[in-house]
Every structure is written in structure tokens, then in C-alpha cells.
Amino acid sequence: MTASTASIPVVDMRPAAPSSARMRTTGLLLGITSALAFSSSGPLVKPLLEAGWSLGAALFVRMTLAGVILSPALVRAMRRRPGFLRRHWRMIVAFGLLPVLGCQLFYFAAMQRMPVAVALLIQYLAPVLLVGFVWLRTRRAPSRLVLWGSVTAVVGLVLVVNIAGAAFDLLGTLFALAAAVCVCFYFVLSERAGDDLPPLALAAGGLLVGAAAIGALCAFRILPFQSPLVSVSLDGVVVPWYIPMLWVGAVATTLGYAFGVMAVPRIGSRVASFVGLSEVLFALAFAWLLLGEVPAPIQFVGGGLILLGVVLVRADASSDRSSRDVSLPAAPAP
């Protein structure tokens, strides 16, 4: 190389990788949108259950519809990556049985034995359980910001769900705790998504596995399957059954899982789990709009505390590294 050419700067024409700050911002927006989508399910499914639909039928329809909508992502991953299912079938099955099926079955089982508010409160202790799990596994105490954020979010959650006067039920509590553990698995397993296991392929496979499992439970009469052709009232507007079910399956469940599994790898399981608490706040808003259930003033205070807790956890510098502490072992090479 001559002296004249050595002084010429070399320009890298490759596109710049997105900054970590941009990735975190995108992850937060995806996580919030996922919580917003999930939160609309309850107020829309509740009138159907009251009108004669069984839980098995509602879960089967929502999982099947969402899984079919997202299935092109799974098919594309299988075509582009030879041996895709051989490498990742354990992850996909685990995602379908725990975060997709287990969470909902355990939550509704708990709801049948205790007030909905109490079951909801226990299930949404998942972020605190994740913090405790990391603490036990790494023997490293979380920062003060994380601890204060956890306490603040839990206090806000108690105020939002309003558990005053609720009676204790041991079996119902165990069911709700099992649902909380399944929520933890949702965030931990979602974090394993990446280039070799695309998030949408994981969500699609998990939803189809969950639909197959709930279908088998209904086929063997372990769960009842009833789906009468009824009409339901949403804030005074009477609509046929397929309107809420189409929304729950094609929008709430599809977008909820799709955006959720894309958000977790960007912001980490710990932050994502606390962002997921916003689902409780969005559910209050949907119940207000669709069912006419007006929140009490104390619930607005609780909502503010939940948001403050999320901000405190997100402000902790170690939150972005927390995902490495709860990740599962990598799948063995074929």
C-alpha cells in the first residue's frame, strides 16, 4: 500500500446496528402494547362465560385462532432452519404447557375458590417471585431501587384489586401461586427467543401446543366444552358471540403473545415482568368501558404506585443484566 492510498479513510457501508437504548425503548413499547392487548380479554370473555360458554371452549377458540394467525412465522422458521423442531421442540412444548395453558387453567381454578381480586393479586406477584428467584440463585441481593420498586408495585397492586374482606382458601392460594409461577416461566422462556428461535415462531408453536392440550382435555371430558350461540351485552350494546371471541383470539391473544415475546429479549425478564403489571390497569379501563365497572378512587392511587414501582425497577442499572441470571441452559446442538 502506498502512502497516498494509506491516507484514504475506509468507509464502512454496513448498516449500523440499532443502539441498545433504542432496543430498550422499543421493548418497553412492545411490552406495554402486549399488556394492553392481554387486558381486553377478561372483560370480553366474562360475559360469554356468564352466558353459558365453558372455560375450555373459550380457551380452545382463543388459542387456536391466535396460533393459526401466527403460524406463518413458525412455518417460515422451519423452512429456513433445517432441524428447527428437533432443536427447539422442548422449548415450544414448555411454552405451550406453562405460560399458555398452565397460567390460564391455574388462574381460573383459583378464581373458582376465591374472589377474583385475590387470585389476580397472587398471580401478579410474578415479578416479585422473579426477583426472589434471581436472589436465591445468584446469592446476590437486588439493589435498593429494585426492592423499593417491588414493594411499591405490590402495594399499588393491593390497592388496585381491592381485596378487603376476602376469605383465605388454601387450595385456591396454591392454584394462584402456580399461575404466578407459570407467568414467571412466560418471561424466562420468552427471553430465550433470538435469531435461531424467532419470537413469533415460539409464540405460534406455544399457542398451537396449548390449543392441542386444551382440546385433548375437552375431548376426554376432563374439561367441559360448551359454546352456545348466544348474544352478550357490552356496555349496553348487544353483539353476537363471535364478535368478542374474534377480538379475544385475533387481537388480544395474538398481539399479546406476539408483542410480549418480542419485548422480553429487548428489556430483560425482570423489567418486562414489572411492565406486565400495567395489564391490571388496562383491564380496569376496559371493564369501565365495556362492563360499566367504575374504578374507585383508591384504585387510581394504586395504579399510580404500580407505575412508580415500574419506573424504580427500570431505573436500576442492573435490570438490563438480570435476564442472564434467570436464563435457562441453551438447547444442546443436534
C-alpha positions as CSV (number, residue, x, y, z in Angstrom):
1,M,0.0,0.0,0.0
2,T,1.4,3.4,-1.0
3,A,1.5,6.4,1.2
4,S,-1.1,8.1,-0.9
5,T,-3.6,5.3,-0.6
6,A,-2.9,4.8,3.1
7,S,-4.4,8.1,4.0
8,I,-7.7,7.5,2.3
9,P,-10.3,6.7,5.0
10,V,-12.2,3.5,4.8
11,V,-15.9,3.9,4.9
12,D,-17.9,1.1,6.4
13,M,-21.0,0.7,4.2
14,R,-22.7,-1.8,6.5
15,P,-25.9,-0.6,8.3
16,A,-25.3,0.5,11.8
17,A,-26.7,-1.8,14.5
18,P,-29.6,-0.4,16.5
19,S,-28.4,1.2,19.7
20,S,-29.2,-0.6,23.0
21,A,-31.2,2.5,24.1
22,R,-33.4,2.2,21.0
23,M,-33.8,-1.5,21.6
24,R,-34.9,-0.9,25.2
25,T,-37.3,1.8,24.2
26,T,-38.8,-0.5,21.5
27,G,-39.0,-3.3,24.1
28,L,-40.9,-1.1,26.6
29,L,-43.4,0.0,23.9
30,L,-43.9,-3.6,22.8
31,G,-44.3,-4.7,26.5
32,I,-46.9,-2.0,27.2
33,T,-48.8,-2.9,23.9
34,S,-48.8,-6.5,24.9
35,A,-50.2,-5.8,28.3
36,L,-52.9,-3.6,26.7
37,A,-53.9,-6.4,24.3
38,F,-54.0,-9.0,27.0
39,S,-56.1,-6.8,29.3
40,S,-59.0,-6.7,26.9
41,S,-59.5,-10.5,27.1
42,G,-61.1,-10.7,30.6
43,P,-63.9,-8.1,30.1
44,L,-64.8,-9.7,26.8
45,V,-64.7,-13.4,27.9
46,K,-66.5,-12.8,31.2
47,P,-69.9,-12.1,29.5
48,L,-69.5,-15.2,27.4
49,L,-68.8,-17.4,30.4
50,E,-71.9,-15.9,32.2
51,A,-74.0,-16.6,29.1
52,G,-73.1,-20.4,29.1
53,W,-69.8,-20.7,27.4
54,S,-67.4,-23.1,29.2
55,L,-63.8,-22.1,30.0
56,G,-62.5,-25.0,27.9
57,A,-64.4,-23.7,24.8
58,A,-63.3,-20.1,25.3
59,L,-59.6,-21.1,25.8
60,F,-59.6,-23.5,22.9
61,V,-61.1,-20.9,20.5
62,R,-58.7,-18.1,21.5
63,M,-55.6,-20.3,21.5
64,T,-56.4,-21.9,18.2
65,L,-57.3,-18.7,16.4
66,A,-54.1,-16.9,17.7
67,G,-51.9,-19.9,16.9
68,V,-53.3,-20.1,13.3
69,I,-52.7,-16.4,12.7
70,L,-49.1,-16.6,13.9
71,S,-48.4,-20.0,12.3
72,P,-46.7,-18.5,9.2
73,A,-43.9,-17.4,11.4
74,L,-43.4,-21.0,12.6
75,V,-43.6,-22.4,9.1
76,R,-41.1,-19.9,7.9
77,A,-38.7,-20.8,10.7
78,M,-39.0,-24.5,9.9
79,R,-38.2,-23.9,6.3
80,R,-35.3,-21.6,6.8
81,R,-33.6,-23.5,9.6
82,P,-33.2,-27.3,9.0
83,G,-33.8,-29.2,12.2
84,F,-35.6,-26.3,13.8
85,L,-38.2,-28.5,15.6
86,R,-35.6,-31.1,16.6
87,R,-33.6,-28.3,18.4
88,H,-36.4,-26.3,19.9
89,W,-39.4,-28.7,20.4
90,R,-38.8,-28.8,24.2
91,M,-38.9,-25.0,24.4
92,I,-42.1,-24.8,22.3
93,V,-43.9,-27.5,24.3
94,A,-42.8,-26.0,27.6
95,F,-44.1,-22.6,26.4
96,G,-47.4,-24.1,25.3
97,L,-48.0,-26.0,28.5
98,L,-46.8,-23.5,31.1
99,P,-47.2,-19.8,30.0
100,V,-50.0,-20.5,27.6
101,L,-52.1,-23.3,29.1
102,G,-51.0,-23.6,32.7
103,C,-51.3,-19.9,33.6
104,Q,-54.9,-19.7,32.5
105,L,-56.0,-23.0,33.9
106,F,-54.5,-22.4,37.3
107,Y,-55.8,-18.8,37.4
108,F,-59.4,-19.8,36.6
109,A,-59.1,-22.8,39.0
110,A,-58.1,-20.3,41.8
111,M,-60.9,-17.9,40.7
112,Q,-63.5,-20.6,41.4
113,R,-62.3,-21.0,45.0
114,M,-61.6,-17.4,46.0
115,P,-62.5,-13.9,45.0
116,V,-61.2,-12.8,41.6
117,A,-59.3,-9.9,43.1
118,V,-57.3,-12.2,45.4
119,A,-56.5,-14.7,42.6
120,L,-55.4,-11.7,40.4
121,L,-53.2,-10.3,43.2
122,I,-51.4,-13.6,43.8
123,Q,-50.9,-14.3,40.1
124,Y,-49.4,-10.8,39.6
125,L,-46.8,-11.4,42.3
126,A,-44.8,-13.0,39.5
127,P,-42.4,-10.0,39.2
128,V,-41.5,-10.3,42.9
129,L,-41.1,-14.0,42.5
130,L,-38.6,-13.4,39.7
131,V,-36.6,-11.0,41.8
132,G,-36.5,-13.6,44.6
133,F,-35.5,-16.4,42.3
134,V,-32.6,-14.4,41.0
135,W,-31.6,-13.5,44.6
136,L,-31.6,-17.2,45.6
137,R,-29.8,-18.4,42.5
138,T,-27.1,-15.8,42.3
139,R,-26.7,-15.2,46.1
140,R,-26.6,-11.5,45.1
141,A,-29.1,-9.2,46.7
142,P,-31.1,-6.9,44.4
143,S,-30.4,-3.2,44.5
144,R,-32.4,-0.8,46.7
145,L,-34.2,0.5,43.7
146,V,-35.4,-3.0,42.7
147,L,-36.5,-3.7,46.3
148,W,-38.3,-0.4,46.7
149,G,-39.9,-0.8,43.2
150,S,-41.1,-4.3,44.1
151,V,-42.7,-3.1,47.4
152,T,-44.2,-0.1,45.8
153,A,-45.7,-2.1,42.9
154,V,-47.1,-4.7,45.3
155,V,-48.8,-2.1,47.5
156,G,-50.2,-0.5,44.4
157,L,-51.5,-3.9,43.2
158,V,-53.2,-4.5,46.5
159,L,-55.0,-1.1,46.2
160,V,-56.0,-1.7,42.6
161,V,-57.5,-5.2,43.1
162,N,-59.2,-4.3,46.4
163,I,-59.0,-7.5,48.5
164,A,-60.7,-6.1,51.5
165,G,-62.8,-8.7,53.4
166,A,-61.6,-11.6,51.3
167,A,-61.5,-15.1,52.9
168,F,-58.4,-17.3,52.8
169,D,-58.6,-20.6,50.8
170,L,-55.5,-22.8,50.9
171,L,-56.1,-24.7,47.7
172,G,-57.2,-21.6,45.8
173,T,-54.0,-19.9,47.0
174,L,-51.9,-22.8,45.8
175,F,-53.6,-22.6,42.4
176,A,-53.0,-18.9,42.2
177,L,-49.3,-19.3,43.1
178,A,-49.0,-22.0,40.4
179,A,-50.4,-19.4,37.9
180,A,-47.8,-16.9,39.2
181,V,-45.0,-19.4,38.6
182,C,-46.3,-20.0,35.0
183,V,-46.2,-16.3,34.5
184,C,-42.6,-16.3,35.5
185,F,-41.9,-19.1,33.0
186,Y,-43.5,-16.9,30.4
187,F,-40.9,-14.2,30.9
188,V,-38.0,-16.5,31.3
189,L,-38.8,-18.7,28.3
190,S,-39.6,-15.6,26.1
191,E,-36.1,-14.3,26.8
192,R,-34.6,-17.4,25.1
193,A,-36.1,-16.2,21.8
194,G,-33.5,-14.9,19.3
195,D,-32.1,-15.5,15.9
196,D,-32.3,-19.3,16.0
197,L,-35.6,-19.3,17.8
198,P,-37.6,-16.4,16.4
199,P,-40.1,-14.9,19.0
200,L,-43.1,-15.2,16.7
201,A,-42.3,-18.8,16.0
202,L,-42.1,-19.5,19.7
203,A,-45.4,-17.8,20.3
204,A,-47.1,-19.6,17.4
205,G,-45.8,-23.0,18.4
206,G,-46.7,-22.5,22.1
207,L,-50.3,-21.4,21.2
208,L,-50.8,-24.4,19.0
209,V,-49.5,-26.7,21.7
210,G,-51.7,-25.1,24.2
211,A,-54.7,-25.4,21.9
212,A,-54.0,-29.1,21.3
213,A,-53.7,-29.7,25.0
214,I,-56.9,-27.9,25.9
215,G,-58.6,-29.7,23.0
216,A,-57.5,-33.1,24.4
217,L,-58.7,-32.2,27.9
218,C,-62.1,-31.3,26.5
219,A,-62.2,-34.4,24.2
220,F,-61.6,-36.7,27.2
221,R,-64.3,-34.8,29.1
222,I,-61.8,-33.6,31.8
223,L,-63.0,-30.1,31.0
224,P,-66.5,-29.3,29.7
225,F,-66.8,-27.9,26.2
226,Q,-69.9,-25.7,25.8
227,S,-70.2,-22.9,23.2
228,P,-73.8,-21.9,22.7
229,L,-74.7,-19.4,20.0
230,V,-75.5,-16.6,22.4
231,S,-75.5,-12.8,22.3
232,V,-73.9,-10.7,25.0
233,S,-74.1,-7.1,26.2
234,L,-71.0,-4.9,26.1
235,D,-71.9,-1.6,27.9
236,G,-75.5,-1.8,26.6
237,V,-74.6,-2.9,23.1
238,V,-75.8,-6.4,22.3
239,V,-73.4,-8.4,20.0
240,P,-73.3,-12.0,18.8
241,W,-70.8,-14.4,20.5
242,Y,-68.3,-14.3,17.6
243,I,-67.6,-10.6,18.0
244,P,-65.9,-10.8,21.4
245,M,-64.3,-14.2,20.5
246,L,-62.8,-12.8,17.3
247,W,-61.4,-9.9,19.2
248,V,-60.0,-12.1,22.0
249,G,-58.4,-14.6,19.6
250,A,-57.3,-12.5,16.7
251,V,-56.3,-9.3,18.5
252,A,-55.9,-9.7,22.3
253,T,-54.2,-13.1,22.3
254,T,-52.4,-12.8,19.0
255,L,-50.9,-9.3,19.7
256,G,-50.5,-10.0,23.4
257,Y,-48.2,-13.0,22.9
258,A,-46.6,-11.7,19.7
259,F,-45.5,-8.4,21.2
260,G,-44.7,-9.9,24.6
261,V,-42.2,-12.4,23.3
262,M,-40.6,-9.7,21.2
263,A,-40.3,-7.3,24.1
264,V,-38.7,-9.6,26.7
265,P,-35.4,-10.2,24.9
266,R,-35.0,-6.4,24.5
267,I,-35.6,-5.3,28.1
268,G,-34.9,-8.5,30.1
269,S,-37.3,-10.7,32.1
270,R,-37.2,-8.6,35.3
271,V,-38.2,-5.3,33.7
272,A,-40.7,-7.0,31.3
273,S,-42.4,-8.7,34.3
274,F,-43.0,-5.3,36.0
275,V,-44.1,-3.7,32.8
276,G,-46.6,-6.5,32.6
277,L,-48.3,-5.2,35.7
278,S,-49.8,-2.5,33.5
279,E,-52.2,-5.2,32.3
280,V,-54.1,-4.8,35.6
281,L,-54.5,-1.1,34.9
282,F,-55.6,-1.6,31.3
283,A,-58.1,-4.3,32.5
284,L,-59.7,-1.8,34.9
285,A,-60.1,0.6,32.0
286,F,-61.7,-2.0,29.7
287,A,-64.0,-3.1,32.5
288,W,-65.0,0.5,32.9
289,L,-65.7,1.0,29.2
290,L,-67.2,-2.4,28.3
291,L,-68.9,-3.5,31.5
292,G,-69.6,-0.2,33.3
293,E,-67.5,-1.1,36.3
294,V,-66.3,2.3,37.5
295,P,-62.9,2.2,39.4
296,A,-62.9,3.6,42.9
297,P,-60.5,6.5,43.7
298,I,-58.2,4.2,45.8
299,Q,-57.7,2.2,42.6
300,F,-56.4,5.2,40.8
301,V,-53.9,5.7,43.7
302,G,-52.9,2.0,43.4
303,G,-52.4,2.5,39.6
304,G,-50.0,5.4,40.3
305,L,-48.0,3.3,42.7
306,I,-47.7,0.4,40.2
307,L,-46.3,2.8,37.6
308,L,-43.9,4.3,40.2
309,G,-42.7,0.8,41.0
310,V,-42.1,0.0,37.4
311,V,-40.1,3.2,37.0
312,L,-37.9,2.4,40.0
313,V,-37.1,-1.1,38.7
314,R,-36.4,0.2,35.2
315,A,-34.1,2.9,36.7
316,D,-31.9,0.3,38.2
317,A,-28.8,-0.1,36.1
318,S,-28.5,-3.8,36.8
319,S,-32.0,-4.6,35.5
320,D,-30.7,-5.0,31.9
321,R,-28.4,-7.7,33.2
322,S,-31.0,-9.6,35.2
323,S,-32.1,-11.7,32.3
324,R,-28.7,-13.5,32.3
325,D,-29.4,-14.7,35.8
326,V,-32.7,-16.4,35.1
327,S,-32.0,-17.8,31.6
328,L,-32.4,-21.5,31.0
329,P,-29.5,-23.6,29.7
330,A,-29.0,-23.4,26.0
331,A,-30.5,-26.3,24.0
332,P,-28.0,-28.9,23.1
333,A,-26.8,-28.9,19.5
334,P,-28.3,-31.6,17.3
